[in-house]
Amino acid sequence: MEKTTIKISYKTKQELNKIKIHPRETYEDIIVRLLKKVKG
C-alpha cells in the first residue's frame, strides 16, 4: 500500500484519539472506519 502524509490540527488529532476503539488503533484505521460509516 502506498502511503502519504496529511496535515491535521492538534485539535483534530485529539478528537481522533477520543474515538479510538483501542489505544493502539492507527489513524488509518480510524479514518477508514469513519469513511465506511459515512458511506453507509
N, C-alpha and C positions, 0 to 999 in steps of 0.2 A: 504494500500500500504506500502510495506517495504521501508525503507529509508536507504541511505548510505551517506558517506561523501567523497568528492573528493577534491583534491588539484589543484588549478589553480593559475597561476601567477597573480600578481596585474594588469599587462598589459592586460591579457585575461579578467579579471573581468571588466576592463574599457571598453574594446571592446564590451563585452556583454551588458553593461549598455547603450552603444551608440545605440544598435539595439532594445532596449525595445520599445514595442508598447505603453505601458502605464507605468508610473513611478512605479506602484505597481506590475508590472508583475514579476513573480518569475523566478529564473534561470531555474527551472524545465520546465516552460512553454517556455522559450526562446530555451532551448536545444531541446525540443520535436518539436517545430516549425521548427528549423533548420534541424533536422533529417528528418522530413517529406519532406522538400524541397529537400534535397539531394537524398532521396529515390525515389522522383518523385511521 
